Structures are given as structure tokens and as C-alpha cells.
Amino acid sequence: MKGMKERLAKANGTAAARYGERVNALLRERYTLSEELSLLRRRDTAPEAFAAYTAFAEECKQRAKAEEGV
């Protein structure tokens, strides 16, 4: 059911859709998609880099929530 809500939100341009887009934009300020995927693949072999990525991702989520009022 969650997937349906997300698709509808994206189609309707709601705050939830803008939230996801904003999180992605904030992440791209520091990491390209390729870098992000690389970090995810190496989470067990590069735990410090993965921890830094995860902390930044959480920061992006908080910023997007505040900006979009989600």
C-alpha cells in the first residue's frame, strides 16, 4: 500500500513527492549516484565511509522534512 501512496503523491506533486525529490537533490550535492551505490556495496568493507554517508543521508532527510513540511 505504501508504494501506491508514493506513486499517487508523485503524480499529484504533493509534499510527500517533493520531500523525496528534495532528499535526492540534497544527497546529490555531495554524492553522485555512482558514489552512493559504491558506498552501499562497500558498507561492510568501508564502514567509516558508509557511516559518514548514512549520517549525511539522515541530515538530508531532516532538512527536506523541515523544508517541505512533511
C-alpha positions in Angstrom: 0.0 0.0 0.0 2.9 2.4 0.7 4.1 2.1 -2.9 0.7 3.2 -4.2 0.6 6.2 -1.9 4.1 7.3 -3.0 3.2 6.9 -6.7 0.0 8.9 -6.2 1.9 11.6 -4.2 4.5 11.9 -7.0 1.8 12.1 -9.7 -0.1 14.8 -7.7 3.0 16.8 -6.8 2.3 16.6 -3.0 4.6 17.4 -0.2 5.5 13.8 0.1 6.7 13.7 -3.5 8.6 16.9 -3.1 10.2 15.5 0.0 11.6 12.6 -1.9 12.9 14.8 -4.7 14.4 17.2 -2.2 16.2 14.4 -0.3 17.7 13.2 -3.6 18.8 16.7 -4.6 20.5 17.2 -1.2 22.3 13.9 -1.5 23.5 14.8 -5.0 25.2 17.9 -3.6 27.8 15.6 -2.0 27.5 12.2 -3.7 26.8 11.2 -7.3 24.5 8.2 -7.8 27.6 6.1 -8.7 29.3 7.1 -5.5 26.2 6.4 -3.4 25.8 2.9 -5.0 29.5 2.2 -4.4 29.2 3.2 -0.7 26.2 0.9 -0.3 28.1 -2.0 -1.9 31.1 -1.4 0.3 29.2 -0.9 3.6 31.0 -3.9 5.2 34.5 -3.2 3.9 34.4 0.6 4.3 32.4 1.1 7.5 33.7 4.6 8.2 32.8 5.9 4.7 29.4 4.2 5.0 28.7 5.7 8.4 29.6 9.2 7.0 27.2 8.6 4.1 24.4 7.4 6.4 24.8 10.4 8.7 24.7 12.8 5.7 21.6 11.0 4.3 19.8 11.3 7.7 20.7 15.0 7.7 19.3 15.4 4.2 16.0 13.7 5.3 15.7 16.1 8.2 16.4 19.1 6.1 13.8 18.0 3.5 11.2 17.3 6.1 11.6 20.8 7.5 11.6 22.4 4.1 8.6 20.5 2.7 6.6 20.4 5.9 6.3 16.6 5.9 
